[in-house]
Amino acid sequence: MTEHHETIKQAVDAASVATVVGTLMNALPAIAAVFSIVWSVIRIYETKTVQDWIQNAKCK
């Protein structure tokens, strides 16, 4: 993955955190929190650790 893609991902991650904080402070609607949670789950799913777990589960 290129450096540009990583920069974009980091920016969206920061926006996700800001969305969660804003939602907790009742500054943003709940739908923003849902999008933030979905983004976070996708990012966690993409990690090497989770992908290794999935691969190991498929092999069994």
C-alpha positions as CSV (number, residue, x, y, z in Angstrom):
1,M,0.0,0.0,0.0
2,T,1.3,3.4,-0.8
3,E,2.1,6.1,1.7
4,H,-0.8,8.2,0.3
5,H,-3.2,5.5,1.2
6,E,-1.8,5.2,4.7
7,T,-2.2,9.0,5.2
8,I,-5.8,8.8,4.1
9,K,-6.5,5.9,6.4
10,Q,-4.9,7.8,9.3
11,A,-7.0,10.9,8.6
12,V,-10.2,8.9,8.5
13,D,-9.2,7.1,11.7
14,A,-8.7,10.5,13.4
15,A,-12.1,11.6,12.0
16,S,-13.6,8.4,13.4
17,V,-12.2,9.2,16.9
18,A,-13.5,12.8,16.7
19,T,-16.9,11.5,15.7
20,V,-17.1,9.2,18.7
21,V,-16.0,12.0,21.1
22,G,-18.5,14.4,19.5
23,T,-21.3,11.8,19.8
24,L,-20.4,11.1,23.4
25,M,-20.7,14.8,24.1
26,N,-24.1,14.9,22.3
27,A,-22.7,17.2,19.6
28,L,-23.4,14.8,16.7
29,P,-26.3,12.5,15.9
30,A,-26.2,8.8,16.7
31,I,-25.9,7.9,13.0
32,A,-22.4,9.4,12.9
33,A,-21.5,7.1,15.7
34,V,-22.7,4.1,13.7
35,F,-20.6,5.1,10.7
36,S,-17.6,5.5,13.0
37,I,-18.1,2.1,14.6
38,V,-18.5,0.5,11.2
39,W,-15.2,2.1,10.1
40,S,-13.4,0.9,13.2
41,V,-14.7,-2.6,12.8
42,I,-13.5,-2.7,9.2
43,R,-10.0,-1.4,10.2
44,I,-9.8,-4.0,13.0
45,Y,-10.9,-6.8,10.6
46,E,-8.1,-5.7,8.2
47,T,-5.4,-6.2,10.8
48,K,-2.9,-9.0,10.3
49,T,-3.8,-10.5,13.6
50,V,-7.5,-10.9,12.8
51,Q,-6.7,-12.1,9.3
52,D,-4.4,-14.8,10.8
53,W,-7.2,-15.9,13.1
54,I,-9.6,-16.1,10.2
55,Q,-7.1,-18.1,8.1
56,N,-6.4,-20.5,11.0
57,A,-10.2,-21.0,11.5
58,K,-10.6,-21.8,7.8
59,C,-7.8,-24.4,7.9
60,K,-9.4,-26.4,10.7
